[in-house]
Amino acid sequence: MLCVGSQMTAQASTPMHAQSGLPGFQHSAWRVGQGAPGDIWDIAQDRQGTLLLATGSGLYRFDGHRFERDAAPQDSRFPSTNMVSLLLDPDDSLWIGYFQAGISHLQPRGLRSFLSGRDVPNGPVPRITRDGSGRLWAALKGGLRWYDGQHWQPPTPAMQVPAEPAHWLQRDHQGTLWLLAGSALWRLPRGAGRIEATGVDVSPQSVLAERADGSLWLADRRRGILPVARDGTLLSPAQRESLRLPDLRADRVLFARDGSLWGTRIGSGGVFRLGFDGTQPTRLENFDVAQGLTSTSASPLLEDREGNIWVGTNLGLNRFRARSVHALQDVGPSGPYRTLYRTAGGQVQGYDDDLRMFDLQRSLVHAGAAAMQRASLQSAVPVWLFHDDRLYRRSAGRTVAFAAPSWTAGQSFNSVFFAPRGEAWACAGPYTLHFKDGRWRNDHRLPARSCSLVSVDGRGRVLVGHDDGTLHVVDGRSVRAYGPAQGLNVGPVTAVHAHGEELLVAGESGLAVLEGARFHVLQADIPGVLEGITGIAGEASGTRWLNGSRGLLRTDADALRVAAGSARALSPRLFDDADGMPGIALQSSPTATAMLAEDGLLWLATNQGLAWLDTTLPHRNERAPDVRVGEVSFDGQHLPLRDGLRLPAGTDQVQIDYVALSLARPERTRYRYQLSGVDSSWQDAGSQTRAHYTNLMPGTYRFEVMAANEDGVWSSTPVARTFQIAPTFMQTLWFKLLCVLAVLALLVMAVRIRSGQLAALVRARLQERHGERERIARDLHDTLLQGSQGLILRLHAISQSAHASPAVRSSLEAAMQLAEQNLAEGRERVAALRDGPAAGQDLVTALAHVHEEFAGEGVNPLRLTIEGAAPPLQAHAAEEVFLIGREAIRNALHHAQAGAIEVELAYGRSCLLLHVRDDGRGMTDTHGAADGHWGMQGMRERARRLGGELRVWSRPGLGTEVALSVPAHRIYRQRPSPWRRWWPNRKPSG
């Protein structure tokens, strides 16, 4: 143990390298006056990722975008706004310690306070925590207290705790509770009932912190920072003293995940960070107001779940985010070193215009310019350099120059590539030069045009890019050209990367990937990031690094292949100034501006000097951001959007606020959302934290939102909220049904009105027809019938003349008898013209009178059968049916010589049926006219006018049957409904 202590003492005595600033971290500040609160005394983070700040002006929340002051629950108030400590419980409840007001417990269901002087001792509450058994403890100036579920209790006598001011509480990874009380360190092992004295003296207001290796460190205000225990076991005084850092006096300390120690200095002095190599402190970095800290008086420290370090001061909040890219520091007074060279063994070196070289090994990146230059001079590895139009070969301390051939007319090299085995390729104006075996050669297979880039891939192919955007690939004796016709359209070629079948070509205006025999120009979801790429480096894992005019990009070969084979945009990770990039890719470098060394460091040449990135580290935030849905705004109102929220009737426009709780790079957070019933797919919102919808109809909607962090890690499940929009009366189903009924009523009214109009038109035509028939009847009566009657009388007189012979008299009497028959038939026709055949009679009676008229009583008996009650009939249709039946009866009596006639009339619901049967001689033609008689044809025409069907069955010697079927709506008069009297076409009564 003494040997170990001696070794630690020797290590601690080694002087630490101290510097101002934190070059490995990007600093962001939120100051008082920019919305941040002042006097920040404690910081916590809830499960959603929101920062909680205990300040002198109350409790604040910070989501990476804005600060919000928490109000006490309804019908309650905080005892004080001066809050000094916080503890978040697993159930999302919050314990708050005040400077002079006691302790509060903030729960979703309300606030409960334990007041100073009544429930707890007077004085500040610097720390609240739970021990390994879950018991809640509070350190107060008036002594230690524990919570029994209802009240804060002092330690029992069995706990053997002195009644002295308690400064700090710390629970280690084993569940042991460490206590700083009075001037001593105490501990309560997990499950123990007694607090043990450790015998370690401490200064008042000291604090504790635990390191990832299980060691517990004390920040003593007088003695400095030192370890006191490991894995619950106290270190010996020698061990504690051997690692003590006497010059660091801290108000608060924190061990970060990378093992470094962060602290805020007592009173003033800002923040410090101490790096370790094992137990050996190596590098001390200081950060104060001069470097951008919001105030020199800093206190609380927190490392959030994404690895950011947060520091509160009395004038605002600070964030330190580890940079992925590191600028090469202290490279000499002559300025940045921008040219990179990779040796055959995979080592990368940099040099300037004066050809001063620096060995860019991992172990030397923090050693300074002199150490790097010294290592380069001592290296035995042959190195190629170039300047203007000359190459230089440096080996074993000797440098040999090779000038460009004279026929290049002194043109400078636009691009240089150094191949293995002492070969080099260079572009000089229209020449593509190959240096081998100490001689320059011009490749005449290539066109004599301005060359912008030359490179050689792992298969020995020479790739030559030109200012006109074309590319030539020399493979042995074959030369293949690519240009716009092959899809290569990225402007002057600035970088290439070839690995196996993969070929990437970058130009001033974009990036293209070769798929088969054609290039595909890629698009990115961040505009412009694929422009100006002058360096491409690839890892064996498939990761591709592209150094361009917007910064450094990371993607992979699979993503490039997918983007080339589809219309999907590439989503690379951009490393810019916030990630440590000192500038953008150097646009005029004759060599590639991105080179990967064998030790895993990626070296970048930028317009602000050289920079490096450690590819052995993930540089990826794997934690997807939590999304919080905020308020919904409508008609000038704002309400929290909770499930089941019902918006008032008439709402047709809404605005929904949301935010992702990603504290590392909130400005790089991307969102997508969708509203069911409106969006058919996810809507890409970019970095917008607000969704707008218009022309919304009443109904139930489900709003879903997802977010991705700066590395493109999306939320596993969307956050959803359901809300309803109430309908106005005019948007209800009842109103729509009423509208449908109203439309139907209007249609029925229109039909009724039109029917009435048509009926009136028909009545007018019938009246006109009736009048015409009366006129014809009068004319017939006054002329033809009267003349015929006079002619009969004259013939009768002649037949009674003495001069008439019996034969003449007999002929005259036969003629008079025929004339009288015709006269009777004419009178019958005239009567039909005046009143209709069935005027004043129902259909059955009218048909019976027909038989009586033509057959006589007792002759050719008639059998009349009626089925159903006779409904009211339409007059014109009844007349047509009567005439058809009359013609059928007359035919049976006059032509068929029937002995018996049967008439059957059936009033059906769907139709009227009339059957006339006789036992006469029958007939052969049942369709047309026979022997000049047109009665059958007239019957069929009348049936067609009625919309009915007339069928005739007859065989010679077997009688005849005539069947008429008329649809109900064509023959029956419609019976009006009881409410028909209210319709417009109702006839006036009386």
Order of alpha helices (4+ residues) and beta strands (2+ residues): alpha-beta-beta-beta-beta-beta-beta-beta-beta-beta-beta-beta-beta-beta-beta-beta-beta-beta-beta-beta-beta-beta-beta-alpha-beta-beta-beta-beta-beta-beta-beta-beta-beta-beta-beta-alpha-beta-beta-beta-beta-beta-beta-beta-beta-beta-beta-beta-beta-beta-beta-beta-beta-beta-beta-alpha-beta-beta-beta-beta-beta-beta-beta-beta-beta-beta-beta-beta-beta-alpha-alpha-alpha-alpha-beta-alpha-beta-beta-alpha-beta-beta-alpha
